Amino acid sequence: MTTAALDIAAIRADFPILSREVRGRPLVYLDNAATTQKPRQVIEALTHYYSNTNANIHRGLHTLAEEATAAYEATRSKTAEFIGAAHPQEIVFTRNTTESLNLLAYTLGARLRPDDEIILSALEHHSNLVPWQLLAQRSGAKLRFIELTEDGEFDLDQARSLFNPRTRIVSVAHMSNVLGAIAPVADLVEFARAVDATVILDAAQSAPHMPVDVGALGVDFAAFSAHKMLGPTGVGVLWGKRELLADLDPFLGGGEMISVVNREESTWAALPHKFEAGTPNIADVIAFSAALDYLSAVGMQTVRDHDYALTAYAMERLSTIEGMEIYGPPGPERRGAVVAFNYADIHAHDIATILDSGGVAVRAGHHCAQPLMRVLQVPATARASFYLYNRESEIDALVDGLREAGSRFGLSV
Ligand SMILES: Cc1ncc(COP(=O)(O)O)c(C=O)c1O
């Protein structure tokens, strides 16, 4: 794998923020798992919308309303195509992955009975844990957890043993935001089908970084966020098989999601509008279209190959530093472009602060995965995460910054 397929200089020229300086040094942005930067095409789509089209959608009969509605619905179709959904009606726009997963926990949860079981994993982001905890408290359902191997991957034998006739739902991260580990989706789908359980993928980290074809994966629902894939904040996607979404009751009630409203009760709009109550985030959904165009033009396999090469390079360079502990699968084959680490006994927050003084932006903390931190037996980690505009020289800057941190803390570097 090489990064030769990407013209990184041309890509970087599309991202205005990448030419700014931080603390007198060129910005090295390695916090892409938290949110990605935006190309000018997305920024321009936003200003173009507000300068030319702004109107409320679905209800107006004037030209602006029709144009805004068409652009909003065009993004829905593009999103469906991007993830291999069978129909645009299968795409529901929410605020983020978190809201998509809460929608599922709330609506699917209405059918759970005490002692039904929900399978999650030990590495879940709080977004794919807390909604299920709330559901378990409401319904009496039990949470079960897939444990991890030494390499931070799902322990498949233990996972298999969790599935039983009481299993109703399995919901896991397609790609871990800490370990980078990629879930064995085909196995989980096989285990789930044998007991007729619903399979949900938290695709917040995978949809931005690899080709994701929901049909080929064979899952029932998937959730992800536009802001982690070059798009604006405030737009989430929930994909679900049409017959499954159609069968669920609404999540939020209000305008737009109804068919007929009487004083005492109402009927619901057709999919996907049943799940989009109130005025949605029209401008940002429309600008998300430009992000999808950008990624499609590059090609998701090319993004994956680039991530792979950068991750391999980062792991190799970091492992040359004495005292470096890298978490997750040992090679880039079964992981995404996320490298979480601790360096000797320097606190992750100190690492991030020292790196920032050299213009290098990384994340430090529990990464919204406190139960995973307990498995790793650390309070926090530092985390570098890459995207299509990153280059090897930025990983060199990260390594230089880490050596600087080491020498400030009196380590031999
Ligand atoms: C694996 C995973 N799931 C869910 C989320 C939540 O995404 P959002 O904050 O956009 O709802 C994140 C964000 O970091 C994530 O990495």
The ligand as an SDF file (V2000), in Angstrom:
LIG
                    3D

 16 16  0  0  0  0  0  0  0  0999 V2000
  -17.1450    5.0850   17.6600 C   0  0  0  0  0  0  0  0  0  0  0  0
  -17.9250    6.3400   17.9130 C   0  0  0  0  0  0  0  0  0  0  0  0
  -19.2370    6.2630   18.1410 N   0  0  0  0  0  0  0  0  0  0  0  0
  -19.9840    7.3540   18.3520 C   0  0  0  0  0  0  0  0  0  0  0  0
  -19.4190    8.5960   18.3620 C   0  0  0  0  0  0  0  0  0  0  0  0
  -20.2930    9.7750   18.6240 C   0  0  0  0  0  0  0  0  0  0  0  0
  -20.3460   10.6350   17.5310 O   0  0  0  0  0  0  0  0  0  0  0  0
  -21.1110   12.0170   17.6580 P   0  0  0  0  0  0  0  0  0  0  0  0
  -20.4440   12.7610   18.7650 O   0  0  0  0  0  0  0  0  0  0  0  0
  -20.9360   12.6580   16.3300 O   0  0  0  0  0  0  0  0  0  0  0  0
  -22.5240   11.6980   17.9820 O   0  0  0  0  0  0  0  0  0  0  0  0
  -18.0640    8.7430   18.1440 C   0  0  0  0  0  0  0  0  0  0  0  0
  -17.4180   10.0660   18.2040 C   0  0  0  0  0  0  0  0  0  0  0  0
  -16.2640   10.2090   18.5260 O   0  0  0  0  0  0  0  0  0  0  0  0
  -17.2970    7.5820   17.9040 C   0  0  0  0  0  0  0  0  0  0  0  0
  -15.9790    7.6610   17.6830 O   0  0  0  0  0  0  0  0  0  0  0  0
  1  2  1  0
  2  3  1  0
  2 15  2  0
  3  4  2  0
  4  5  1  0
  5  6  1  0
  5 12  2  0
  6  7  1  0
  7  8  1  0
  8  9  2  0
  8 10  1  0
  8 11  1  0
 12 13  1  0
 12 15  1  0
 13 14  2  0
 15 16  1  0
M  END
$$$$
